[in-house]
Amino acid sequence: MGRLWICICSISLLVVSLGQAIVEDGLLTNGDFETPPSTGFPTGTSSGDGVASIPGWDMNGTVELIESGQKQGGMILIVPEGRHAARLGNDAGLSQPVALEAGSTYSVTFSAARTCAQLESLNVSVGSSSQSVDLQTVYNVEGWDPYAWAFVAPSSGPDGPRLAFRNPGMEDDPTCGPVIDSVAIKKLFAPDKPKDNAVVNGDFEEGPWMFRNASLGVLLPTNLDSETSSLPGWTVESIRAVRYIDSNHYSVPGGKRAVELLSGKEGILSQMVETTPEKRYNLTFSVGSAGDSCQEPLAVMAFAGDQAENVHYAPEGNMTYQTANLTFTARAERTRVAFYSVYYNTRSDDRSSLCGPVVDDVRVWAVSGSPGCGWRGLWMVVVLVLMTL
């Protein structure tokens, strides 16, 4: 009887788990829009003609499936990756139910492009959490960028929460509208804070989903809430984005991930770290070149409490990075650590794509003893006294 009861419970748990299968990290269902509708991909359609359905997605308003090479007037529409992407007309939207673990933090990665010279934005939301992303063409010459946005999963109803993209309808021309592609999701985990480091995720190894074949990194737009950041522990507190990069396509000082600072003071990366008032600390970090043909000089402005330091990138020998240090005295129980690029750098190969210095391996730890006399100094005093006896 006992074994039968255990068997019944196990089957029940299995049924529950199957009915509430949590979404896996990676590409969402037809997140690349390469699965054809039941009637096949549209062919020979004029710009502005919507489709009746897109597998895996629910639509609202006019949504187009565009193909690589498709033209609108004399302009070729941009498909970020693969052969197909979705374009949202004015006030149009796409949504997909996603099974999430309530209370957990997730990050959505998606590629987006604009199709007109006018300002275009894309609103992304899950439940009551949302953010509008301004689509700009200053970060590279490809005409599109990967973006990341984070949220805390809400309590789900019978159908679960929905991930939604919407065109807020800012364009005067109804044939304009943002293009989206390569939609993926990743559950984020806040790394444990090391005993000898007050910085959370100082090596930037925990972050949004990155596709292996994506060579543009992932842009992290403005986000002032470190609790719902695609880069756990960190905030982007400026009007421009910073770029999350990987070691497969960029030079990274340590590990597999780092952050490239863009747009001078318009791209600030910061974190509030726990400190003890009136105690001295060291802030150390790596400054490097991403290896993306960024024009020098490269320099980082680093802040820790009321101290600041301008660090110019000048590595020795064949090194692609250098270590910088800043000593400060904490004035409160939480101290702001921040970085931004001193210059507005662009790439030398196209002279328009924004780039900048790389920051990695950020550490803050207490300086033991006092500036004048620590344990080593006290020991020397004892030795000198004994020698005089």
C-alpha positions, 0 to 999 in steps of 0.5 A: 500500500505504501509503495502504491501511494508513493507511485500515485504521488509521483505520477501526480507530481509528474502531471503537475510538472508537465502542466506547468513546464517552465520555459527553457532558456533560449529562443522562444517558440518561433522566436526567429519567425522562420516557421511558415504560416499554414499558407506559407510565407507571403510572396510578392506582397506590397509593403503594408500588407499584414498576415493572417497568422504567425505560428507561436504568436498572437497578433493585434493590428497589422503585422507583416512577415518581411523577407530579407531583400524585400523593398519598400519603395527604394529602401531595402527592409532590414532583417536582423538574422535569418531570412524572415522577421516581423514588422509591427504597423501603427499600434500593432502588437505580437504576444506569446504566453510564457510559463514562468516561475513567479517571483523570479527574474527573467531577461528577454533578448530580442533584435530590433530595427527601424524602417524609417528615418523617423523616431521609432520605439518598441514597447516590450512588456510582461504583465504590468512590467514594461519598457519602451526602447528607442531604436537608434542607428548610432551603435553600428552600421548594420541597421539593427541591434540586439537588446535586453530587458529584464522583469520579475515574473508575475503570478500567472493565471490559467494561461500564464503571463504573456510576453508582448511587443507593441508599436506605440504608433509614434510614426506619421507614416503608417507604412513605417514600424519597428522590425523584431527578430530573434526573441529569446529568454533567460532566467537570471540568478543573482551571483553570491557575493564573494567574501572578499568583494562587496560588488555583486556580479563584478565579473559580469558573467551573469547576464542576458541570453546571447546567441552564439552567432551574434557578433554585435553583443547585446545593448542594455538600455536605461534601467534604474532598478538593480533588482530587475536588471538584465545585468544582475546587481548593475544599473544603466542610469543614463540615456544611452545603452552600454554593450554586453559583450562575449569572448567569442567576438570581442576581447574580454579581460577575464572570463567570457563576458564584460561590458563595453562603455559607449557614448561618454557620459551618456552611458553610465554603469553603476552599482550600490555596494555595502560599506562601513562608514569611515572605513577605507576601501580599494576599488580595482577593475580591468580596463581593456579594448574590445578588439572592435577597431575602436579609435583611441584614446580609450579612457574610463572615468571611475567613481567610488563615493566622493572619489573619482579617477580618470584611467587611460588605456595604455597596456604594456606589451601585448596585453589587451587590458590593464588593472586600475585602482582607486582608494576611497573612504566610505561615508555611508552604509552603501556607496555608489560605484560607477563607470563611464567612457571619457570620450565619444569613441567610434570605430575606425573602419566605419567612423560612425559605430559607437564603441568604447573601453571595456570594463571587467573584474570589478572588486571592492574590498576593505583596506586592513589597518590604517594608512599610518600603521597596520599590523606590519608597521606594529611588528616593525616597531616591536622589532626595533624596540627589542633590538635596542634592549 
